[in-house]
Amino acid sequence: MPSLRVLGVLSASLLALDLFAGATRGDEPRPDTKPTADSVLKDWKPKAAGKRQEFAAMGGSPKAAPDVVALSFRLDGWSFEEVWNFYADKCGVEDRYKEKTILSKTGAGPKGDFVVADRVTALEANATRAVTTFLLKADGYTAVVSFHPGPDGKAIFGSIAVVVK
């Protein structure tokens, strides 16, 4: 049977551990750091300070599966190059838009594992991009966006989908 002295030392040690744990926790419960599908989607909607834009979208998240969300969109006020570079930044891709360059690339960067895939309208000298897709597998979520120039050459049409883990 342990002595009273040993029990006293154990009790004091347990009390110290409990106080230490409480000090690191604080009185407030820790916020859930897991991203939500809606918060990631909000972050993936094109936006720039001081830039005039119109963003119209349809879609959402099913009530039975709030860890997924998707929408289709029309974006006015941005060039295709600006949208391309916005999503390159979101994925941590160092490459920048080049008008006559088609990029198909996979890799890993500071934001996660990424895929970039440009598709052309035709295999000819004056081919343009038909669709560009960016995918990012980050800590806690995967997001994919595909977009293309609208028929009028002014708007950008696309879709965004997010799955959180």
Backbone as a chain_set.jsonl record, in Angstrom:
{"seq": "MPSLRVLGVLSASLLALDLFAGATRGDEPRPDTKPTADSVLKDWKPKAAGKRQEFAAMGGSPKAAPDVVALSFRLDGWSFEEVWNFYADKCGVEDRYKEKTILSKTGAGPKGDFVVADRVTALEANATRAVTTFLLKADGYTAVVSFHPGPDGKAIFGSIAVVVK", "coords": {"N": [[0.85, -1.178, 0.0], [0.601, 2.227, -0.893], [2.418, 4.91, 0.61], [1.279, 7.708, 2.617], [2.686, 9.939, 1.946], [3.539, 9.418, -0.724], [1.03, 9.288, -1.96], [0.248, 11.929, -1.537], [2.125, 13.327, -3.114], [1.438, 12.304, -5.635], [-1.205, 13.263, -5.821], [-0.752, 16.031, -5.789], [0.712, 16.257, -8.15], [-1.171, 15.427, -10.053], [-3.075, 17.464, -9.713], [-1.552, 19.669, -10.518], [-1.149, 19.011, -13.218], [-3.794, 19.102, -14.112], [-4.394, 21.818, -13.655], [-2.505, 22.985, -15.392], [-3.397, 21.992, -17.856], [-5.885, 23.213, -17.913], [-5.053, 25.87, -18.029], [-3.915, 25.998, -20.55], [-6.071, 25.409, -22.129], [-7.899, 27.344, -21.489], [-10.834, 29.105, -20.383], [-12.748, 29.057, -22.301], [-14.263, 26.924, -24.723], [-12.357, 25.233, -27.242], [-12.374, 26.491, -30.534], [-13.845, 24.852, -33.359], [-11.584, 23.875, -35.701], [-11.82, 22.775, -38.134], [-12.534, 23.321, -41.485], [-15.596, 24.525, -42.945], [-17.74, 23.428, -45.599], [-19.151, 25.527, -46.77], [-17.645, 27.769, -45.869], [-15.199, 27.388, -47.17], [-16.065, 27.484, -49.819], [-16.952, 30.15, -49.93], [-14.499, 31.441, -49.688], [-13.384, 30.682, -52.089], [-14.797, 31.986, -54.04], [-14.441, 34.324, -56.636], [-12.869, 37.364, -55.845], [-11.811, 40.704, -55.334], [-10.236, 43.426, -53.843], [-11.598, 46.602, -54.3], [-12.314, 46.09, -56.93], [-14.641, 46.197, -59.505], [-17.27, 44.03, -59.9], [-19.567, 41.469, -60.936], [-21.151, 38.777, -59.611], [-22.93, 36.036, -60.151], [-24.649, 33.249, -58.98], [-25.728, 29.813, -58.719], [-26.685, 27.134, -56.689], [-25.599, 25.025, -53.984], [-25.589, 23.427, -50.748], [-26.437, 20.141, -49.809], [-28.909, 19.427, -47.308], [-28.637, 17.007, -45.965], [-25.986, 16.476, -46.304], [-23.849, 18.421, -45.325], [-21.155, 18.709, -45.657], [-20.402, 18.973, -48.241], [-20.526, 21.075, -51.122], [-21.648, 22.857, -53.978], [-21.64, 24.997, -56.832], [-22.766, 26.756, -59.755], [-21.591, 29.418, -61.798], [-21.657, 32.824, -63.043], [-19.48, 35.295, -63.981], [-18.861, 38.658, -64.202], [-16.83, 41.418, -65.198], [-14.247, 40.675, -64.789], [-11.246, 39.673, -66.411], [-10.392, 36.774, -68.395], [-7.767, 36.063, -67.866], [-7.347, 37.264, -65.328], [-9.089, 35.722, -63.728], [-7.961, 33.182, -64.084], [-5.403, 33.551, -62.924], [-6.199, 34.188, -60.308], [-7.229, 31.72, -59.377], [-4.954, 30.159, -59.697], [-3.374, 31.281, -57.701], [-4.973, 30.573, -55.454], [-4.495, 27.859, -55.406], [-1.802, 27.705, -54.997], [-0.124, 27.659, -57.171], [2.647, 28.497, -59.056], [2.903, 29.25, -61.706], [1.835, 31.64, -64.158], [-0.877, 33.053, -66.019], [-0.656, 32.71, -69.503], [-1.215, 33.889, -72.667], [-0.999, 32.342, -75.112], [-0.322, 29.842, -74.248], [-0.855, 26.609, -73.142], [-1.578, 24.942, -70.199], [-0.955, 22.011, -68.484], [-0.658, 20.511, -65.535], [0.561, 18.935, -62.597], [1.163, 18.898, -59.082], [2.752, 19.674, -55.928], [2.42, 22.029, -53.385], [2.769, 24.829, -51.122], [0.137, 25.101, -50.3], [-1.096, 22.707, -50.724], [-1.798, 19.658, -52.59], [-2.03, 19.941, -56.108], [-3.818, 20.294, -59.25], [-3.732, 21.458, -62.524], [-5.454, 22.074, -65.457], [-5.677, 22.969, -68.699], [-7.805, 23.184, -71.496], [-7.996, 23.22, -75.001], [-9.847, 24.879, -77.678], [-9.571, 23.875, -80.237], [-7.21, 22.006, -82.184], [-5.286, 23.937, -83.49], [-3.495, 26.716, -84.94], [-4.557, 29.182, -84.0], [-5.94, 28.502, -81.696], [-7.959, 28.736, -78.769], [-8.448, 28.815, -75.179], [-10.733, 26.435, -74.025], [-11.817, 25.312, -71.681], [-10.751, 25.649, -68.34], [-9.434, 23.953, -65.577], [-8.919, 23.909, -62.114], [-7.711, 22.184, -59.347], [-7.493, 21.618, -55.895], [-6.163, 19.804, -53.292], [-6.254, 20.197, -50.112], [-5.306, 20.586, -46.602], [-7.882, 19.316, -44.851], [-9.856, 19.848, -46.786], [-11.071, 19.504, -50.208], [-11.085, 21.243, -53.203], [-12.495, 22.136, -56.325], [-12.49, 23.906, -59.351], [-13.898, 24.831, -62.411], [-13.791, 26.71, -65.389], [-14.716, 28.924, -68.104], [-14.418, 31.135, -70.953], [-17.21, 33.232, -71.687], [-19.694, 33.2, -74.354], [-19.882, 35.792, -75.36], [-17.444, 36.81, -74.845], [-16.998, 38.464, -72.72], [-18.03, 37.756, -70.185], [-17.324, 35.285, -67.644], [-17.899, 31.879, -67.274], [-18.572, 29.245, -64.988], [-17.94, 26.6, -62.561], [-17.863, 25.606, -59.13], [-16.806, 23.258, -56.763], [-16.77, 21.808, -53.528], [-15.448, 19.679, -51.063], [-15.342, 18.8, -47.751], [-13.291, 17.224, -45.293]], "CA": [[0.0, 0.0, 0.0], [1.451, 3.404, -0.966], [2.425, 5.749, 1.805], [0.548, 8.964, 2.495], [3.572, 10.892, 1.26], [3.462, 9.121, -2.151], [-0.291, 9.714, -2.392], [0.252, 13.393, -1.548], [2.89, 13.754, -4.29], [0.619, 11.985, -6.803], [-2.335, 14.197, -5.85], [-0.23, 17.341, -6.173], [1.088, 16.171, -9.567], [-2.403, 15.417, -10.843], [-3.646, 18.797, -9.624], [-0.736, 20.543, -11.364], [-1.462, 18.689, -14.613], [-5.123, 19.609, -14.389], [-4.296, 23.274, -13.736], [-1.768, 23.281, -16.616], [-4.29, 21.73, -18.98], [-6.882, 24.27, -17.892], [-4.432, 27.118, -18.457], [-3.709, 25.971, -21.993], [-7.391, 25.374, -22.75], [-8.662, 28.539, -21.175], [-12.195, 28.818, -19.952], [-13.569, 28.894, -23.491], [-13.971, 25.72, -25.507], [-11.608, 25.517, -28.459], [-13.239, 26.494, -31.717], [-13.6, 23.789, -34.314], [-10.726, 24.427, -36.739], [-12.155, 22.128, -39.396], [-13.303, 24.249, -42.322], [-16.895, 24.063, -43.434], [-17.831, 23.502, -47.057], [-19.583, 26.884, -47.116], [-16.561, 28.733, -45.655], [-14.222, 27.207, -48.251], [-16.705, 28.006, -51.027], [-16.912, 31.612, -49.843], [-13.117, 31.831, -49.955], [-13.06, 30.366, -53.486], [-15.505, 32.875, -54.963], [-13.52, 35.39, -57.039], [-13.062, 38.669, -55.222], [-10.623, 41.545, -55.277], [-10.533, 44.715, -53.24], [-11.696, 47.718, -55.218], [-12.617, 45.664, -58.294], [-16.067, 46.095, -59.815], [-17.595, 42.717, -60.438], [-20.884, 40.903, -60.693], [-21.021, 37.337, -59.451], [-24.241, 35.402, -60.008], [-24.422, 31.813, -58.809], [-26.807, 28.93, -58.281], [-26.161, 25.894, -56.135], [-25.66, 24.979, -52.541], [-25.176, 22.24, -50.016], [-27.609, 19.371, -49.367], [-29.088, 19.397, -45.855], [-28.158, 15.718, -45.45], [-24.535, 16.369, -46.496], [-23.312, 19.784, -45.278], [-19.709, 18.716, -45.909], [-20.199, 19.175, -49.682], [-21.245, 22.204, -51.691], [-21.279, 23.142, -55.363], [-22.439, 26.007, -57.502], [-22.344, 27.224, -61.063], [-21.551, 30.872, -61.702], [-21.325, 33.751, -64.128], [-18.687, 36.381, -63.415], [-18.626, 39.794, -65.095], [-15.922, 42.421, -64.642], [-12.9, 40.115, -64.714], [-10.755, 39.034, -67.632], [-10.061, 35.365, -68.216], [-6.438, 36.042, -67.237], [-7.494, 37.561, -63.901], [-9.701, 34.558, -63.072], [-6.962, 32.119, -64.133], [-4.375, 33.841, -61.914], [-6.836, 34.098, -58.987], [-7.268, 30.315, -58.967], [-3.567, 29.705, -59.547], [-2.99, 31.704, -56.346], [-5.705, 29.761, -54.479], [-3.901, 26.518, -55.38], [-0.366, 27.77, -54.752], [0.57, 27.409, -58.433], [3.495, 29.636, -59.367], [2.719, 29.648, -63.098], [0.88, 32.708, -64.43], [-1.574, 32.937, -67.289], [0.007, 33.145, -70.733], [-2.277, 33.823, -73.675], [-0.869, 31.285, -76.109], [0.271, 28.676, -73.591], [-1.805, 25.712, -72.483], [-0.879, 24.329, -69.07], [-1.44, 20.809, -67.799], [0.391, 20.348, -64.527], [0.23, 18.47, -61.249], [2.272, 19.17, -58.183], [2.483, 19.932, -54.517], [2.928, 23.327, -52.98], [2.505, 25.181, -49.723], [-1.295, 25.037, -49.994], [-1.564, 21.338, -50.891], [-1.577, 19.021, -53.888], [-2.863, 20.627, -57.082], [-3.885, 19.921, -60.656], [-4.182, 22.51, -63.437], [-5.653, 21.492, -66.785], [-6.294, 23.805, -69.726], [-8.201, 22.47, -72.711], [-8.144, 24.165, -76.104], [-11.045, 24.709, -78.505], [-9.218, 23.065, -81.405], [-5.765, 21.871, -82.358], [-4.877, 24.782, -84.603], [-2.605, 27.805, -84.539], [-5.246, 30.232, -83.254], [-6.811, 27.88, -80.698], [-8.103, 29.419, -77.483], [-8.845, 27.917, -74.102], [-12.151, 26.106, -73.95], [-12.118, 25.145, -70.266], [-9.619, 25.483, -67.435], [-9.798, 23.352, -64.296], [-7.956, 23.914, -61.012], [-8.109, 21.347, -58.217], [-6.581, 21.68, -54.752], [-6.409, 18.917, -52.151], [-5.61, 20.873, -48.995], [-5.626, 20.012, -45.294], [-9.267, 19.493, -44.441], [-10.84, 19.968, -47.862], [-10.693, 19.466, -51.616], [-11.893, 22.173, -53.995], [-12.25, 22.105, -57.768], [-13.192, 24.932, -60.109], [-13.739, 24.816, -63.864], [-14.371, 27.928, -65.942], [-14.429, 29.183, -69.511], [-14.946, 32.421, -71.411], [-18.566, 33.198, -72.216], [-19.767, 33.385, -75.806], [-19.691, 37.204, -75.703], [-16.061, 37.163, -74.559], [-16.926, 39.387, -71.583], [-18.319, 37.041, -68.935], [-16.697, 33.985, -67.387], [-18.847, 30.915, -66.734], [-17.858, 28.139, -64.363], [-18.52, 25.894, -61.419], [-16.972, 25.333, -58.0], [-17.277, 22.199, -55.867], [-15.93, 21.661, -52.341], [-15.723, 18.58, -50.141], [-14.504, 18.865, -46.546], [-13.034, 15.892, -44.705]], "C": [[0.896, 1.242, 0.0], [1.329, 4.236, 0.296], [1.629, 7.015, 1.557], [1.367, 10.005, 1.752], [3.494, 10.688, -0.259], [2.114, 9.569, -2.699], [-0.376, 11.24, -2.483], [0.979, 13.935, -2.764], [2.086, 13.485, -5.56], [-0.545, 12.959, -6.93], [-1.884, 15.574, -6.295], [0.137, 17.353, -7.662], [-0.145, 16.193, -10.459], [-3.074, 16.786, -10.837], [-2.876, 19.767, -10.521], [-1.025, 20.288, -12.843], [-2.82, 19.239, -15.01], [-5.114, 21.128, -14.523], [-3.581, 23.694, -15.013], [-2.667, 23.093, -17.835], [-5.366, 22.81, -19.062], [-6.31, 25.59, -18.373], [-4.223, 27.133, -19.967], [-5.032, 25.949, -22.738], [-8.101, 26.707, -22.611], [-10.059, 28.134, -20.73], [-13.121, 28.565, -21.134], [-13.249, 27.57, -24.176], [-13.229, 26.116, -26.778], [-12.557, 25.52, -29.652], [-12.855, 25.338, -32.636], [-12.794, 24.375, -35.469], [-10.984, 23.781, -38.097], [-12.946, 23.114, -40.246], [-14.661, 23.66, -42.672], [-16.892, 24.189, -44.957], [-18.225, 24.922, -47.48], [-18.467, 27.91, -46.929], [-15.491, 28.608, -46.74], [-14.796, 27.772, -49.552], [-16.648, 29.53, -51.044], [-15.513, 32.122, -50.18], [-12.738, 31.622, -51.424], [-13.859, 31.183, -54.492], [-14.556, 34.012, -55.341], [-13.871, 36.71, -56.372], [-11.734, 39.405, -55.224], [-11.032, 42.903, -54.723], [-10.553, 45.8, -54.315], [-12.036, 47.349, -56.654], [-14.127, 45.568, -58.466], [-16.315, 44.73, -60.442], [-19.042, 42.369, -60.14], [-20.706, 39.402, -60.682], [-22.408, 36.779, -59.2], [-24.027, 33.896, -59.954], [-25.695, 31.106, -58.392], [-26.164, 27.65, -57.768], [-26.31, 25.912, -54.637], [-25.202, 23.654, -51.997], [-26.417, 21.465, -49.593], [-27.696, 19.336, -47.843], [-28.526, 18.116, -45.247], [-26.639, 15.57, -45.558], [-23.907, 17.761, -46.494], [-21.8, 19.866, -45.512], [-19.391, 18.796, -47.399], [-21.028, 20.373, -50.126], [-20.755, 22.408, -53.118], [-22.179, 24.242, -55.9], [-21.903, 26.243, -58.901], [-22.446, 28.747, -61.025], [-21.326, 31.547, -63.043], [-20.633, 34.928, -63.461], [-18.457, 37.434, -64.49], [-17.667, 40.762, -64.41], [-14.5, 41.926, -64.484], [-12.519, 39.579, -66.09], [-10.492, 37.556, -67.337], [-8.719, 35.228, -67.508], [-6.539, 36.29, -65.737], [-8.083, 36.375, -63.14], [-8.684, 33.427, -62.994], [-5.92, 32.336, -63.034], [-4.932, 33.794, -60.49], [-6.818, 32.648, -58.499], [-5.882, 29.688, -58.895], [-3.074, 30.072, -58.149], [-3.674, 30.857, -55.28], [-5.044, 28.392, -54.307], [-2.405, 26.533, -55.063], [0.456, 27.454, -55.994], [1.363, 28.661, -58.792], [3.321, 30.127, -60.8], [1.675, 30.758, -63.183], [0.273, 32.474, -65.808], [-0.685, 33.462, -68.422], [-0.969, 32.874, -71.864], [-2.153, 32.636, -74.624], [-0.186, 30.036, -75.54], [-0.818, 27.883, -72.884], [-1.035, 24.973, -71.396], [-1.646, 23.108, -68.577], [-0.346, 20.428, -66.83], [-0.201, 19.798, -63.241], [1.417, 18.786, -60.367], [1.807, 19.327, -56.755], [3.13, 21.265, -54.169], [2.569, 23.606, -51.543], [1.034, 25.084, -49.333], [-1.869, 23.644, -50.138], [-1.182, 20.78, -52.251], [-2.534, 19.648, -54.896], [-2.795, 19.984, -58.459], [-4.372, 21.157, -61.403], [-4.319, 21.859, -64.8], [-6.381, 22.487, -67.673], [-6.675, 22.909, -70.894], [-8.444, 23.508, -73.789], [-9.406, 23.872, -76.904], [-10.776, 23.808, -79.697], [-7.7, 22.988, -81.502], [-5.343, 22.63, -83.618], [-4.093, 25.967, -84.068], [-3.302, 28.875, -83.708], [-6.227, 29.665, -82.219], [-6.836, 28.716, -79.423], [-8.492, 28.396, -76.425], [-10.348, 27.687, -74.15], [-12.566, 26.035, -72.489], [-10.797, 25.034, -69.505], [-10.154, 24.922, -66.127], [-8.626, 23.469, -63.336], [-8.535, 23.034, -59.912], [-7.053, 21.488, -57.136], [-7.057, 20.696, -53.695], [-5.592, 19.489, -51.007], [-5.895, 20.12, -47.698], [-7.08, 20.327, -44.975], [-10.286, 19.602, -45.555], [-10.204, 19.742, -49.226], [-11.64, 20.4, -52.349], [-11.505, 22.035, -55.462], [-13.097, 23.191, -58.417], [-12.87, 24.735, -61.581], [-14.414, 26.065, -64.401], [-13.945, 28.099, -67.395], [-14.973, 30.555, -69.89], [-16.367, 32.245, -71.943], [-18.573, 33.473, -73.708], [-19.551, 34.833, -76.243], [-18.264, 37.673, -75.457], [-15.895, 38.085, -73.371], [-17.107, 38.668, -70.251], [-17.495, 35.759, -68.868], [-17.761, 33.102, -66.76], [-18.064, 29.776, -66.099], [-18.651, 27.469, -63.27], [-17.424, 25.66, -60.379], [-17.604, 24.228, -57.179], [-16.272, 22.042, -54.743], [-16.405, 20.458, -51.544], [-14.79, 18.754, -48.955], [-14.398, 17.474, -45.951], [-13.502, 15.85, -43.277]], "O": [[1.84, 1.323, 0.786], [0.29, 4.264, 0.955], [1.337, 7.355, 0.41], [0.828, 10.841, 1.027], [3.394, 11.661, -1.006], [2.048, 10.161, -3.776], [-0.999, 11.777, -3.399], [0.518, 14.892, -3.386], [2.046, 14.323, -6.459], [-0.84, 13.432, -8.028], [-2.561, 16.22, -7.095], [-0.1, 18.344, -8.353], [-0.175, 16.877, -11.482], [-3.592, 17.22, -11.866], [-3.48, 20.593, -11.205], [-1.133, 21.229, -13.629], [-2.986, 19.778, -16.104], [-5.762, 21.669, -15.418], [-3.995, 24.655, -15.66], [-2.693, 23.934, -18.733], [-5.716, 23.265, -20.151], [-6.998, 26.353, -19.051], [-4.346, 28.185, -20.594], [-5.107, 26.426, -23.87], [-8.819, 27.139, -23.513], [-10.403, 26.953, -20.712], [-14.163, 27.928, -20.983], [-12.094, 27.145, -24.204], [-13.446, 27.198, -27.323], [-13.431, 24.662, -29.766], [-11.702, 24.909, -32.681], [-13.271, 25.282, -36.15], [-10.415, 24.207, -39.102], [-13.929, 23.684, -39.773], [-14.84, 22.442, -42.689], [-16.126, 24.969, -45.523], [-17.681, 25.452, -48.448], [-18.342, 28.83, -47.737], [-14.938, 29.616, -47.181], [-14.096, 28.457, -50.297], [-16.329, 30.129, -52.072], [-15.366, 33.124, -50.88], [-11.862, 32.316, -51.941], [-13.613, 31.078, -55.693], [-13.929, 34.605, -54.464], [-15.033, 37.116, -56.343], [-10.669, 38.795, -55.128], [-12.065, 43.453, -55.105], [-9.639, 45.898, -55.134], [-12.045, 48.224, -57.52], [-14.81, 44.931, -57.664], [-15.644, 44.337, -61.396], [-19.654, 42.904, -59.215], [-20.173, 38.822, -61.628], [-22.997, 37.024, -58.148], [-23.31, 33.333, -60.781], [-26.604, 31.693, -57.805], [-25.207, 27.147, -58.357], [-27.057, 26.719, -54.084], [-24.53, 22.87, -52.668], [-27.36, 22.058, -49.069], [-26.675, 19.227, -47.163], [-27.997, 18.136, -44.136], [-26.063, 14.651, -44.976], [-23.476, 18.241, -47.543], [-21.232, 20.957, -45.56], [-18.226, 18.695, -47.784], [-22.094, 20.647, -49.574], [-19.589, 22.161, -53.426], [-23.325, 24.396, -55.477], [-20.74, 25.966, -59.194], [-23.281, 29.302, -60.311], [-20.879, 30.942, -64.017], [-21.142, 35.489, -62.491], [-17.924, 37.136, -65.558], [-17.689, 40.908, -63.187], [-13.626, 42.693, -64.08], [-13.368, 39.091, -66.836], [-10.385, 37.148, -66.18], [-8.557, 34.367, -66.644], [-5.886, 35.602, -64.954], [-7.635, 36.056, -62.038], [-8.555, 32.78, -61.955], [-5.593, 31.405, -62.297], [-4.222, 33.404, -59.563], [-6.443, 32.373, -57.359], [-5.663, 28.772, -58.103], [-2.427, 29.261, -57.486], [-3.037, 30.461, -54.305], [-5.03, 27.834, -53.21], [-1.806, 25.473, -54.88], [1.606, 27.029, -55.886], [0.81, 29.76, -58.827], [3.565, 31.3, -61.082], [0.745, 30.808, -62.378], [0.848, 31.782, -66.648], [-0.054, 34.512, -68.305], [-1.485, 31.765, -72.001], [-3.159, 31.983, -74.904], [0.446, 29.274, -76.272], [-1.605, 28.438, -72.117], [0.044, 24.437, -71.652], [-2.841, 23.182, -68.291], [0.759, 20.066, -67.235], [-1.314, 20.149, -62.848], [2.542, 18.926, -60.847], [0.636, 19.137, -56.427], [4.238, 21.576, -54.607], [2.115, 22.716, -50.825], [0.719, 24.992, -48.146], [-3.003, 23.401, -49.726], [-0.358, 21.349, -52.967], [-3.707, 19.866, -54.591], [-1.867, 19.245, -58.788], [-5.311, 21.823, -60.967], [-3.407, 21.168, -65.255], [-7.545, 22.811, -67.44], [-5.942, 21.981, -71.236], [-9.03, 24.558, -73.525], [-9.967, 22.778, -76.83], [-11.655, 23.058, -80.121], [-6.996, 23.832, -80.949], [-5.082, 22.037, -84.665], [-4.042, 26.185, -82.857], [-2.691, 29.426, -82.792], [-7.237, 30.299, -81.91], [-5.834, 29.329, -79.053], [-8.823, 27.253, -76.742], [-11.131, 28.625, -74.298], [-13.566, 26.639, -72.101], [-9.849, 24.403, -69.973], [-11.193, 25.356, -65.631], [-7.486, 23.169, -63.689], [-9.718, 23.135, -59.588], [-5.856, 21.478, -57.424], [-8.207, 20.746, -53.257], [-4.379, 19.289, -50.941], [-6.634, 19.135, -47.695], [-7.452, 21.494, -44.846], [-11.481, 19.462, -45.298], [-8.983, 19.78, -49.384], [-12.853, 20.354, -52.144], [-10.335, 21.842, -55.793], [-14.267, 23.372, -58.079], [-11.719, 24.503, -61.954], [-15.485, 26.446, -63.929], [-12.966, 27.511, -67.854], [-15.874, 31.077, -69.234], [-16.685, 31.235, -72.57], [-17.574, 33.927, -74.266], [-19.093, 35.084, -77.358], [-17.906, 38.796, -75.813], [-14.771, 38.459, -73.036], [-16.394, 38.958, -69.29], [-17.039, 35.228, -69.881], [-18.449, 33.516, -65.827], [-17.015, 29.381, -66.608], [-19.84, 27.719, -63.073], [-16.242, 25.535, -60.7], [-18.808, 24.254, -56.925], [-15.064, 22.131, -54.965], [-17.604, 20.244, -51.37], [-13.576, 18.847, -49.132], [-15.304, 16.652, -46.091], [-13.372, 14.82, -42.615]]}, "num_chains": 1, "name": "protein.A"}
